[in-house]
């Protein structure tokens, strides 16, 4: 009984941390989200809202994230097909 009372707050913190990580990963590696950000970035550049240097730096960052997300997606597909 005492063990449950002591470990309950720790378990809650762990679950919250896992959920935060899950949401952060979704934001960082969600392909549609990255695509949308690339489109928004392109529009901002074309409208003159950001300078070319900032555009290129952010575009490079988003492309790297896109490539990582695509690689992760492919690995997940490979794992799923191996299980069957």
Beta strands, then each sheet from edge to edge (+ up, - down):
end
